[in-house]
């Protein structure tokens, strides 16, 4: 998924005449990012429950979803 998005952004940049190299993450760094996102999701979840904040719970869900997809992407490399 990340590769597909990078290819589309590269194609758009090429049409616009912009040269901007996009970083390519390896499996190890993607797993590290997934762990960080998972930790952020857990902290946001705990804080959202503690302070009864729906906004933090939503952010926690988004961070968890991001963590899941990042980890899944790391397995494709």
SVG drawing of the C-alpha trace seen along z (x, -y; Angstrom):
<svg xmlns="http://www.w3.org/2000/svg" viewBox="-17 -21 32 32">
<polyline fill="none" stroke="black" stroke-width="0.4" points="0.0,0.0 2.8,-2.4 4.6,-1.6 1.5,-2.2 1.0,-5.6 4.6,-6.5 4.4,-5.5 1.2,-7.6 2.9,-10.6 6.0,-10.1 3.9,-10.1 2.1,-13.3 5.4,-15.0 6.8,-13.9 3.9,-15.5 4.4,-18.7 8.1,-18.7 9.0,-18.3 11.9,-16.1 11.4,-14.9 12.8,-11.6 10.5,-9.7 11.9,-7.6 11.7,-3.8 11.4,-2.1 12.5,1.4 10.7,4.1 12.6,3.4 11.8,-0.3 8.1,0.3 7.9,2.7 9.5,0.1 7.0,-2.5 4.1,0.0 5.3,0.6 5.5,-3.2 2.0,-3.7 0.7,-0.8 2.3,-2.4 0.8,-5.8 -2.6,-4.1 -2.4,-2.4 -1.4,-5.6 -4.2,-7.5 -6.7,-4.7 -5.7,-4.8 -5.8,-8.5 -9.2,-8.6 -10.7,-6.1 -9.2,-7.9 -10.4,-11.3 -13.6,-10.1 -12.6,-11.8 -14.2,-10.7 -11.7,-12.7 -8.7,-10.7 -10.6,-7.5 -11.0,-8.3 -7.4,-9.3 -6.5,-6.0 -8.6,-4.1 -6.9,-5.9 -3.4,-5.2 -4.3,-1.6 -5.6,-1.3 -2.4,-3.0 -0.3,-0.6 -2.1,2.4 -1.7,1.3 2.0,0.4 2.7,3.8 0.8,5.5 2.8,3.5 6.1,4.6 5.2,8.2 5.0,7.6 8.7,6.6"/>
</svg>
